[in-house]
Amino acid sequence: MNNIDGYLGAVVDRLQRIFRGRLVGVYPAGSLAFDAYQPGRSDIDLVAVASSPTPTEIAEVVAALDHAALPCPATGLEFVLYDSSTLATLSTEAGFALNLNTGAELPYKAELTPGDGPTFWYPIDRDMVRQQRRALIGQPFADLVTRVRSRHLLPVVAESVAVQLAHLGEHGDNAVLNGCRALRYHAEHTWSPKRAAAAWAAQRLPDEAELIGAALDSHAKGREAGHSVDREATTAFLTHVHATLTA
């Protein structure tokens, strides 16, 4: 058993102890859901569902999964908990009971509502988890959530591109690869891992192949390399992606 498997098992064990039989399921999201986990760059993304989690239980989850209590072997843990009854009603809302970020390379966050922050990642991630149909424990995620049709999700995907375009920081490579994935979702109404989406986009947009290749190379080097992708070219590419999604 490798470090990631052991860590996932420990997360599940702690959640089972906290919720005492009311843990509905735990599901890999992000790169784990696509078997595309990249050491040194990828986070561990997990979605959990529980029946009527109480404030006390949510506080216990925050303490139990904190990096100081359970060291994350990846760059960080991005963990989202949903109440099963709320999850069944969600469309493109955030709707979480807890959003927790913890780890050596992630800014710490433990929030019960999104506040003024962006909410687009939550419906996008839920749709990826629903599509991939993978579970660490529990019933299929697709049985717990209402499917959001692509015509309703596309504006959310377009918003995610617009926000990344407006806040290009040190991880421009990730923004380029997310743009590739958004383009493929627009064309095929399905989600794919970033590297596969990049190969798909480079074939269809040969003028962008150099930028996409640079983003892939940078992404493979770790989080600190993200700033090496040309900012002007990235801006132009994401502007094109956004225009395509909103046409």
Secondary structure, 3 states (H helix, E strand, C coil): CCHHHHHHHHHHHHHHHHHCCCEEEEEEEHHHHCCCCCCCCCCEEEEEEECCCCHHHHHHHHHHHCCCCCCCCCCCEEEEEEEHHHHCCCCCCCCCCEEEEECCCCCCEEECCCCCCCCCHHHHHHHHHHHHCCCCEECCHHHCCCCCCHHHHHHHHHHHHHHHHHCCCCCHHHHHHHHHHHHHHHHHCCCCCHHHHHHHHHHHCHHHHHHHHHHHHHHCCCHHHHHHCCHHHHHHHHHHHHHHHHC
